[in-house]
């Protein structure tokens, strides 16, 4: 049980870090394009974290 709880904590932490990294990258892209005066050319939807049940 203890190992499972550690795994859950680590997994949650990694997901949080990935979200922060993604937000920082998006902020850099926005600031870069604001400096140039144009908008980013690609806006693809993010993939869902979990697959949907069929």
C-alpha positions in Angstrom: 0.0 0.0 0.0 2.8 2.4 0.8 4.5 1.9 -2.5 1.2 2.6 -4.3 0.7 5.8 -2.4 4.2 6.9 -3.3 3.5 6.1 -6.9 0.3 8.1 -6.9 2.1 11.1 -5.3 4.9 11.0 -7.8 2.5 10.6 -10.7 0.4 13.6 -9.6 3.6 15.7 -9.2 4.8 14.8 -12.7 1.4 15.7 -14.2 1.5 19.1 -12.3 5.1 19.7 -13.6 4.0 18.9 -17.2 1.1 21.3 -16.9 3.4 24.1 -15.6 5.9 23.4 -18.4 3.1 23.5 -21.0 1.8 26.9 -19.7 5.3 28.3 -19.7 5.9 27.2 -23.3 2.5 28.8 -24.3 3.4 32.0 -22.5 6.8 32.2 -24.4 5.0 31.6 -27.7 2.5 34.3 -27.0 5.1 36.8 -26.0 7.2 36.0 -29.0 4.3 36.5 -31.4 3.2 39.7 -29.6 6.7 41.1 -30.2 6.5 40.3 -33.9 2.8 41.5 -34.2 1.2 38.3 -35.5 -0.5 35.3 -34.1 0.7 31.7 -33.9 -0.2 29.7 -37.0 -1.2 26.5 -35.3 -3.7 25.9 -32.6 -4.4 22.2 -32.3 -6.5 20.9 -29.5 -4.7 19.1 -26.7 -5.0 15.4 -26.5 -7.0 14.0 -23.6 -4.9 12.7 -20.7 -7.0 9.5 -20.4 -8.5 7.5 -23.2 -12.3 7.4 -23.4 -14.1 4.2 -22.9 -15.7 2.7 -26.0 
